[in-house]
């Protein structure tokens, strides 16, 4: 069993909050006038050091990086995180539900 990567999930939300102009939940990644925009899964990959263009399935890689488990039907427990219709409020709720509260910062 993979441990959920709450630190990465919360870093993705921090990225979205700090740069909402670079968040597009409908695209894995997209070049814009402001730079590279990405969805939740895309940012999980980019913040983990993956470079685009990606040579892998972004959703599968994000599942791996975030430590999300697959259920009996083959769906990921956290597949809702990647839905294109999510707004920032929904993402915050889903992250808290799947990963728990924000991890304490260690120095």
N, C-alpha and C positions, 0 to 999 in steps of 0.2 A: 504494500500500500504506500502510495506517495503522500508525503506531507504537503498540505496546501501551502502555497507560497503567498501568505497574506501580505508580506512586505512588498512584493511585486504588484499585487492587486491594488494596494493603496498608493503605490508610486504612480501607477497608471492614472488613477483618479486625480492625483496631485498634478500630473502632466496636463490632463484635460482641464482642470481648474485654472492652471497657470497660463495655458495657451488654448483657449476655446476655439480660436481661429484655425488651429491645426488638428481639430477633431472632426471627423466625418464618420459617423457610425454606419454609414451605408457603403463605405469602401475600405478594403483592407489597408491600402495606402493610395495616396493621390498627390501628385505634385501640384502645388498652388503657387500663387505669387508670393505667399508668405513662407513657403517651405514645404516640407512633407507633412501632409495631413494623414491621419490614420484613425481607424476605429479602435475599440478597446483591445481586441486581439492583436491588431497591428502594432499598437503601442507597447503591448506586453513583449512582443518580439523585438522591436526597436530598442526599448529600454534595457533589454537583456543583452544587447550587443549584436544582434543579427542585423545584417545589412540587406538593403533592398537593391536590385530586385530579388525577391525571395525565391529560392530553389526548392521550396517545400510548401505544403499546405499550411497557410497561416493559422487556420483554426486548430489543426492538429498540433502545430508547434506551440501555440499559445496554451492549449490544454496541458501539454507536457511542462511548459515553463511554470504555469500556475499551479501545477500539482492537482489538477481536477481529475477525479475518478470517473470511469465509465460505469453506467448501471447495467442491469441484466439485458436490456434491449439494445445495448450498444450506443446509447445516447450518453453524453457527458452529463454529470450532475449539474454542471454550471453552464450548459449550452445557452441558457437565456442571456448570459452576459454578452453574447456575440450577435444578438438579434438587432437588425438594422433599425427597428422602431424605438429602441431604448433612448430615452433622454437622460440627462445627467442625474436627475433625481432617481430614476429607476436604476441606473448603474450603481449609485451610492447604496441604495437599499439592497440590491443583489450582492454587492461586495460584502456588506455587513452580514447578510444572511449566510453566504457561502464561506467566508473567511473569518468572520468574527470581528471584534473591535480592532481598531488600528493598533498594531503592535507598538510597544513602548520603544522609544529610541534609545539604543545603547551607545555609550561613548567609549 
